[in-house]
């Protein structure tokens, strides 16, 4: 602070322009959506969650410069928002859905098989503990590194690796059992 005409002058934080905000959040907006969709029931719920997170970021745009990693902060906000929604009474029927897998260059048979596998993995993931679901989503689908995930979830990297290993093992075992023994 410095004196300015016998009044105390406090510099104010600069308000971010809308265009700058949009260019900042656009690169990770889809990741926010996919995490929300992984945790919530429907595309509409995930879109609402994404919109809510972006709105909260915009309302606090003066503070965005304080965050070391806005994307990681946004993912943490998304996780917390979605878990709160899941705990709320109005969300008692929410479940996990996931459908961001497409491969336009493969044969129809391969596409059907791939979609079937993705569907099975999604069904298996529904039974994973909440923390493991989130870690698999962030690491294997969104491709965050362990350090970023640890910060987002406020866990140490070893715990992230252990949870991811357990989740992958469960998915692999159930998927192997499904393919060996047919549809149950």
URHUJO-V593427 format. One record per backbone hydrogen bond with DSSP energy under -0.5 kcal/mol. CO is the residue of the C=O (numbers start at 0). NH is the residue of the N-H. Records with the same first field share a line. If there is no record, write none. Layout:
# URHUJO-V593427
CO->NH  NH
This chain:
# URHUJO-V593427
1->8
3->6
6->3
7->9
8->1  10
16->20
17->21
18->22
19->23
20->24
21->25
24->27  28
25->28  29
27->31
28->32
29->33
30->34
31->35
32->36
33->37
34->38
35->39
36->96
39->96
41->45
42->46
43->47
44->48
45->49
46->50
47->51
48->52
49->53
50->54
51->55
52->56
53->57
54->58
55->59
57->60
59->62  63
62->65  66
63->66
68->72
69->73
70->74
71->75
72->76
73->77
74->78
75->79
76->80
77->81
78->82
79->83
80->84
81->85
82->86
83->87
87->90
88->91
90->93
99->101
102->105
106->110
107->111
108->112
109->113
110->114
111->115
112->116
113->117
114->118
115->119
116->120
117->121
118->122
119->123
120->124
121->125
122->126
123->126
124->127
128->132
129->133
130->134
131->135
132->136
133->137
134->138
135->139  140
136->140  141
137->143
144->148
145->149
146->150
147->151
148->152
149->153  154
155->159
156->160
157->161
158->162
159->163
160->164
161->165
162->166
163->167
164->168
165->169
166->170
167->171
168->172
169->173
170->174
171->175
172->176
173->177
174->178
175->179
176->180
177->181
